[in-house]
């Protein structure tokens, strides 16, 4: 008794369409995928049949064990009636080639190929312990957005790898999606059944699909597929959109009493609003589903990766707060911080008050001992400060008119710059005010003036006015 362990969900898997064994022949017989293999039968001297685990549209699937290492495998055997038709045998071989051509964690792995007997082919694939998405939906009705999103993202990854190898699945549906436990993920996706996959080569179609032949399952067919038009990768994305709609709403978007009614709805009727069946779904989620189910394939997502990016842009609650939006927020915050820092620095420079300008000082040279007027013999502190970039200084106060004359010898020394008198040091940038100067003690003011022959110092008389600036000190602070 060959009872499928994972039967299709009748409420979500309408009639499958495809060629019959009589297509192009006169017998017109309908076919059966049944194959009888008793437990214990060994295929290819390597695989011992354990039990029948399912039946699909074209083949029967058995669980077997490798006779040497004991590893469990699944063996898919083409139905005996179908094996009489060379076109269907070639299609079965194409399924094995298409699936084995793509190595991806989310695609079932094909490991071997052989014949039960002459003309009856089989291929070996990894054995999956899990359940189909169809059975899961039949048990739970609908899935939370976070679970549906995770499953759909894996479907997109599998299809991206498939499409990059030029393979279009053409029969994406919940029965062909197995959920297994892997790496702590209880809903790890495995895509299988490439039985009607189309391999697109440089020469186009390989001729396995004739014009007017509709291939696939009606509830998941794209409009172009329903009209038997040329198909491409976007055909698979439409089917993924139908599955996402079904996972969220608990039913497919288009259903009917017969195949043609369902196909007609895919072609002409708008997609029923998702939030009417699932009110808690966000508008952002519904927009993604609506675009995946667009009648015009040019308006759908251009690739499986593009659909995956749209799903990743939504968070676990269906809001537009996924990875792309998080990166955008980070960039905006960094830009705002940089702009704010630049504004703060600029504001600080605007608030700095400029240094007050001091009145310009009249240029003067050395002080003439007799008249108090500037001479060109020695630069004053004003000149030195100007060269050093110091502030301009106010002019010195007028000296009293009753200052006694300086002896000629000392006057000559002052004019030649050899005096050690207390002239301000160059570069100080300021002169002491009159009030800051203290009169020297009586009898202490001397000029350490020397002529070229080493003349002795001459004692200067005490200034009569105590407020007179101490232009000449006692020689202790001179340059020496």
For each residue, the residues with C-beta under 8 A, 3 or more apart:
1:
2: 34 36 52 55 60
3: 52
4: 7 53 54 55
5: 53 54
6: 53 54 131 132 134 135 175 178
7: 4 135
8: 13 134 175
9: 12 13 134 135 137 138 174 175
10: 13
11: 138 251
12: 9 134 137 138 174 219 246 251 252
13: 8 9 10 16 134 173 174 175 217 219
14: 217 218 219 255 259 262
15: 217 218 259
16: 13 57 216 217 218
17: 214 215 216 217 218 259
18: 57 196 213 214 215 216
19: 23 87 88 213 215
20: 23 28 29 30 31
21: 25 27 29 30 31 81 82 84 85 88
22: 25 26 27 28 29 30
23: 19 20 213
24: 87
25: 21 22 28 85
26: 22
27: 21 22
28: 20 22 25
29: 20 21 22 81
30: 20 21 22
31: 20 21 79 81 82
32: 79 80 81
33: 55 56 57 58 59 60 78 79 81 82
34: 2 55 60 79 80
35: 59 60 77 78 79 80 116 120
36: 2
37: 41 43 49 52 60 62 77 116
38: 41 49
39: 49 50 51
40: 48 49
41: 37 38 48 49
42: 45 46 47 48 49 67
43: 37 46 47 49 64 75 114 116 122
44: 47 112 114
45: 42 67
46: 42 43 66 67 68 112
47: 42 43 44 64 65 66 67 73 75 112 124
48: 40 41 42 64 65 66 67
49: 37 38 39 40 41 42 43 62 63 64 75
50: 39 62 63 64 65 72
51: 39 62 63
52: 2 3 37 55 60 61 62 63
53: 4 5 6 61 62 63 74
54: 4 5 6 60 61
55: 2 4 33 34 52 59 60 61
56: 33 59 60 61 76 193 195
57: 16 18 33 195
58: 33 78 79 82 88 91 92 195
59: 33 35 55 56 76 77 78 79 82 92 195
60: 2 33 34 35 37 52 54 55 56 76 77 79
61: 52 53 54 55 56 74 75 76 77
62: 37 49 50 51 52 53 74 75 77
63: 49 50 51 52 53 72 73 74 75 127
64: 43 47 48 49 50 72 73 74 75 124
65: 47 48 50 70 71 72 73
66: 46 47 48 69 70 71 73
67: 42 45 46 47 48
68: 46
69: 66
70: 65 66
71: 65 66
72: 50 63 64 65 127
73: 47 63 64 65 66 111 124 125 126 127
74: 53 61 62 63 64 124 125 126 127 128
75: 43 47 49 61 62 63 64 122 123 124 125
76: 56 59 60 61 122 123 125
77: 35 37 59 60 61 62 116 120 121 122
78: 33 35 58 59 82 83 88 89 92 120 121 122
79: 31 32 33 34 35 58 59 60 82 83
80: 32 34 35 83 84 120
81: 21 29 31 32 33 84
82: 21 31 33 58 59 78 79 85 88 89 92
83: 78 79 80 88 89 119 120 121
84: 21 80 81 119
85: 21 25 82 88 89
86: 89 90
87: 19 24 90 91 208
88: 19 21 58 78 82 83 85 91 92
89: 78 82 83 85 86 92 93 119 121
90: 86 87 93 94 208
91: 58 87 88 94 95 195 196 208
92: 58 59 78 82 88 89 95 96 121 195
93: 89 90 96 97 121
94: 90 91 97 98 194 197 199 206 208
95: 91 92 98 99 123 193 194 195 196 197
96: 92 93 99 100 110 113 123
97: 93 94 100 101 199
98: 94 95 101 102 167 194 197 199
99: 95 96 102 107 108 110 125 192 194 197
100: 96 97 109 110
101: 97 98 165 167
102: 98 99 107 161 162 165 167
103: 107 109 161
104: 107 157 158 161 162
105:
106: 154 155 157 158 161 188 189 190 191
107: 99 102 103 104 158 161 162 190 191 192
108: 99 125 126 128 178 190 191 192
109: 100 103 125 126
110: 96 99 100 113 123 124 125
111: 73 124 125 126
112: 44 46 47 123 124
113: 96 110 121 122 123 124
114: 43 44 121 122 123 124
115: 118 119 120 121 122
116: 35 37 43 77 120 121 122
117: 120
118: 115
119: 83 84 89 115
120: 35 77 78 80 83 115 116 117
121: 77 78 83 89 92 93 113 114 115 116
122: 43 75 76 77 78 113 114 115 116
123: 75 76 95 96 110 112 113 114
124: 47 64 73 74 75 110 111 112 113 114
125: 73 74 75 76 99 108 109 110 111 192
126: 73 74 108 109 111
127: 63 72 73 74
128: 74 108 178 180 190 192
129: 180 181
130: 178 179 180 181 190
131: 6 135 136 178 179
132: 6 135 136 174 175 176 177 178 179
133: 136 137 151 174 175 177 178 179 243 247
134: 6 8 9 12 13 137 138 173 174 175 177
135: 6 7 9 131 132 138 139
136: 131 132 133 139 140 143 174 179
137: 9 12 133 134 140 141 142 143 174 246 247 250
138: 9 11 12 134 135
139: 135 136
140: 136 137 143
141: 137 250
142: 137 247 248 249 250 278
143: 136 137 140 147 148 151 247 248
144: 147 148
145: 148 149 248 281 285 316 317 318
146: 149 150 316 317
147: 143 144 150 151 187 247
148: 143 144 145 151 152 244 247 248
149: 145 146 152 153 311 314 316
150: 146 147 153 154 185 187
151: 133 143 147 148 154 155 177 179 187 189 247
152: 148 149 155 156 240 243 244 247 307 311
153: 149 150 156 157 308 311 312
154: 106 150 151 157 158 188 189
155: 106 151 152 158 159 172 177 189 191 240 243
156: 152 153 159 160 240 304 305 307 308 311
157: 104 106 153 154 160 161 304 308
158: 104 106 107 154 155 161 162 189 191
159: 155 156 162 163 169 172 191 233 236 237 240 304
160: 156 157 163 164 303 304 305 308
161: 102 103 104 106 107 157 158 164 165
162: 102 104 107 158 159 165 167 168 169 191 236
163: 159 160 166 167 168 233 236 303 304
164: 160 161
165: 101 102 161 162
166: 163 199 200 201
167: 98 101 102 162 163 194 197 198 199 200
168: 162 163 197 198 200 231 232 233 235 236
169: 159 162 172 176 191 194 197 236 239
170: 196 197 198 215 216 225 231 235 236
171: 176 193 195 196 197 215 216 217 220 239
172: 155 159 169 176 177 191 220 236 239 240 243
173: 13 134 176 177 217 219 220 239 243
174: 9 12 13 132 133 134 136 137 177 243 246
175: 6 8 9 13 132 133 134 193 217
176: 132 169 171 172 173 191 192 193
177: 132 133 134 151 155 172 173 174 189 190 191 192 243
178: 6 108 128 130 131 132 133 189 190 192
179: 130 131 132 133 136 151 186 187 188 189 190
180: 128 129 130 188 190
181: 129 130 184 185 186 188
182: 185 188
183: 188
184: 181
185: 150 181 182 188
186: 179 181
187: 147 150 151 179
188: 106 154 179 180 181 182 183 185
189: 106 151 154 155 158 177 178 179
190: 106 107 108 128 130 177 178 179 180
191: 106 107 108 155 158 159 162 169 172 176 177
192: 99 107 108 125 128 176 177 178
193: 56 95 171 175 176
194: 94 95 98 99 167 169 197
195: 56 57 58 59 91 92 95 171
196: 18 91 95 170 171 215 216
197: 94 95 98 99 167 168 169 170 171 194
198: 167 168 170 205 208 209 231
199: 94 97 98 166 167 206
200: 166 167 168 204 205 232
201: 166 204 206
202:
203: 206
204: 200 201
205: 198 200 208 209
206: 94 199 201 203
207:
208: 87 90 91 94 198 205
209: 198 205 213 215
210: 213
211: 228
212: 228
213: 18 19 23 209 210 228
214: 17 18 221 225 226 228 263
215: 17 18 19 170 171 196 209 225
216: 16 17 18 170 171 196 220 221 225
217: 13 14 15 16 17 171 173 175 220 221
218: 14 15 16 17 221 226 259 262 263 266
219: 12 13 14 173 242 252 254 255 262
220: 171 172 173 216 217 238 239 242 243 252
221: 214 216 217 218 225 226 238 239 263 266
222: 225 226 231 234 235 238 239 266 297
223: 226 227 238 266 267 295 297
224: 227 229 230 231 235 297
225: 170 214 215 216 221 222 228 229 231 235 238
226: 214 218 221 222 223 263 264 266 267
227: 223 224 267
228: 211 212 213 214 225
229: 224 225
230: 224
231: 168 170 198 222 224 225 235
232: 168 200 235 297
233: 159 163 168 236 237 303 304
234: 222 237 238 297 300 301 302
235: 168 170 222 224 225 231 232 238 239 297
236: 159 162 163 168 169 170 172 233 239 240 304
237: 159 233 234 240 241 292 300 301 303 304 307
238: 220 221 222 223 225 234 235 241 242 292 293 297 300
239: 169 171 172 173 220 221 222 235 236 242 243
240: 152 155 156 159 172 236 237 243 244 292 304 307
241: 237 238 244 245 289 292 293 300
242: 219 220 238 239 245 246 252 253 293
243: 133 152 155 172 173 174 177 220 239 240 246 247
244: 148 152 240 241 247 248 288 289 292
245: 241 242 248 249 252 253 271 274 289 293
246: 12 137 174 242 243 249 250 251 252 253
247: 133 137 142 143 147 148 151 152 243 244
248: 142 143 145 148 244 245 274 277 278 281 285 289
249: 142 245 246 253 274 277 278
250: 137 141 142 246 277 278
251: 11 12 246 255 277
252: 12 219 220 242 245 246 255
253: 242 245 246 249 271 272 293
254: 219 262 265 266 269
255: 14 219 251 252 262
256: 261 262 264 265
257: 261
258: 261 262
259: 14 15 17 218 262 263
260: 263 264
261: 256 257 258 264 265
262: 14 218 219 254 255 256 258 259 265 266
263: 214 218 221 226 259 260 266 267
264: 226 256 260 261 267 268 269
265: 254 256 261 262 268 269
266: 218 221 222 223 226 254 262 263 269
267: 223 226 227 263 264 295
268: 264 265
269: 254 264 265 266
270:
271: 245 253 274 289 290 293
272: 253 276 277
273: 276 277 286
274: 245 248 249 271 277 278 281 285 286 289 290
275: 278 279 281 283 286
276: 272 273 279
277: 248 249 250 251 272 273 274
278: 142 248 249 250 274 275 281
279: 275 276
280:
281: 145 248 274 275 278 285 286 318
282: 285 286 314 317 318 319
283: 275 286 287
284: 287 288 314 318 319 320
285: 145 248 274 281 282 288 289 314 318
286: 273 274 275 281 282 283 289 290
287: 283 284 290 291
288: 244 284 285 291 292 307 310 311 314
289: 241 244 245 248 271 274 285 286 292 293
290: 271 274 286 287 293 294
291: 287 288 294 299 300 301 310
292: 237 238 240 241 244 288 289 300 301 307
293: 238 241 242 245 253 271 289 290 300
294: 290 291 297 299 300
295: 223 267 299
296: 299 300
297: 222 223 224 232 234 235 238 294 300
298:
299: 291 294 295 296
300: 234 237 238 241 291 292 293 294 296 297
301: 234 237 291 292 304 306 307 310
302: 234 306
303: 160 163 233 237 306 307
304: 156 157 159 160 163 233 236 237 240 301 307 308
305: 156 160 308 309
306: 301 302 303 309 310
307: 152 156 237 240 288 292 301 303 304 310 311
308: 153 156 157 160 304 305 311 312
309: 305 306 312 313 324
310: 288 291 301 306 307 313 314
311: 149 152 153 156 288 307 308 314 322
312: 153 308 309 322 323 324
313: 309 310 320 322 323 324 325
314: 149 282 284 285 288 310 311 318 319 320 321 322
315: 318 319 320 321 322
316: 145 146 149
317: 145 146 282
318: 145 281 282 284 285 314 315
319: 282 284 314 315
320: 284 313 314 315 325
321: 314 315 325 326
322: 311 312 313 314 315 325 326
323: 312 313 326 327
324: 309 312 313 327 328
325: 313 320 321 322 328 329
326: 321 322 323 329 330
327: 323 324 330 331
328: 324 325 331 332
329: 325 326 332 333
330: 326 327 333 334
331: 327 328 334 335
332: 328 329 335 336
333: 329 330 336 337
334: 330 331 337 338
335: 331 332 338 339
336: 332 333 339 340
337: 333 334 340 341
338: 334 335 341 342
339: 335 336 342 343
340: 336 337 343 344
341: 337 338 344 345
342: 338 339 345 346
343: 339 340 346 347
344: 340 341 347 348
345: 341 342 348 349
346: 342 343 349 350
347: 343 344 350 351
348: 344 345 351 352
349: 345 346 352
350: 346 347
351: 347 348
352: 348 349
353:
354:
355: 391
356:
357: 392
358: 391 392 393 394
359: 392 394
360: 392
361: 364 382 392 393 394 395
362: 382 395
363: 374 380 382 383
364: 361 367 374 380 382 383 395 396
365: 374 375 376 377 378 379 380 383
366: 374 375 376 377 378 379 380 414 415 417 423
367: 364 372 373 374 375 414 423 471
368: 371 372 373 374 375 411 414 415
369: 405 406 410 411 414
370: 405 406 411
371: 368
372: 367 368 398 399 403
373: 367 368
374: 363 364 365 366 367 368 380
375: 365 366 367 368 378 415
376: 365 366
377: 365 366 414 415 416 417
378: 365 366 375 417 423
379: 365 366 383 384 426
380: 363 364 365 366 374 383 384 423 424
381: 384 385 393 423 424 425 426 427 428 429 430 431
382: 361 362 363 364 385 386 392 393
383: 363 364 365 379 380 386 387
384: 379 380 381 387 388 390 426 427
385: 381 382 388 390 391 392 393 426 427 428 429 430
386: 382 383 389 390 392
387: 383 384
388: 384 385 427 429
389: 386
390: 384 385 386 393 427 428 429
391: 355 358 385 429 430
392: 357 358 359 360 361 382 385 386
393: 358 361 381 382 385 390 429 430 431
394: 358 359 361
395: 361 362 364
396: 364 431 469
397: 434 469
398: 372
399: 372 403 468 469
400: 403 465 468
401:
402: 464 465
403: 372 399 400 463 468
404: 460 461 463
405: 369 370
406: 369 370 410 411 414 447 460
407: 410 411 458
408: 411 412
409: 412 413 449 451 455 458
410: 369 406 407 413 414 419 447 449 458 460
411: 368 369 370 406 407 408 414 415
412: 408 409 415 416 451
413: 409 410 416 418 419 449 450 451
414: 366 367 368 369 377 406 410 411 417 418 419 421 449
415: 366 368 375 377 411 412
416: 377 412 413
417: 366 377 378 414
418: 413 414 449 450
419: 410 413 414 423 447 448 449 472 478
420: 447 448 449 475 478 479 480
421: 414 447 448 449 471 472 473 475 478
422: 470 471 472 473 477 478
423: 366 367 378 380 381 419 471
424: 380 381 428 431 432
425: 381 428
426: 379 381 384 385
427: 381 384 385 388 390
428: 381 385 390 424 425 431
429: 381 385 388 390 391 393
430: 381 385 391 393
431: 381 393 396 424 428
432: 424 436 437 469
433: 436 437
434: 397 437 467 469
435:
436: 432 433
437: 432 433 434 469 470
438: 470
439: 463 466 467 468 470
440: 444 445 462 470 473 474
441: 444
442: 462
443: 462
444: 440 441 474
445: 440 459 460 462 463 470 472 473 474
446: 457 458 459 460 474 475
447: 406 410 419 420 421 457 458 459 460 472 475
448: 419 420 421 457 475 478
449: 409 410 413 414 418 419 420 421 455 457 458
450: 413 418 454 455 456 457
451: 409 412 413 454 455
452:
453:
454: 450 451
455: 409 449 450 451
456: 450
457: 446 447 448 449 450 475
458: 407 409 410 446 447 449
459: 445 446 447
460: 404 406 410 445 446 447 472
461: 404
462: 440 442 443 445
463: 403 404 439 445 466 468
464: 402 468
465: 400 402 468
466: 439 463
467: 434 439
468: 399 400 403 439 463 464 465
469: 396 397 399 432 434 437
470: 422 437 438 439 440 445 473
471: 367 421 422 423
472: 419 421 422 445 447 460
473: 421 422 440 445 470 476 477 478
474: 440 444 445 446
475: 420 421 446 447 448 457 478
476: 473
477: 422 473
478: 419 420 421 422 448 473 475
479: 420
480: 420
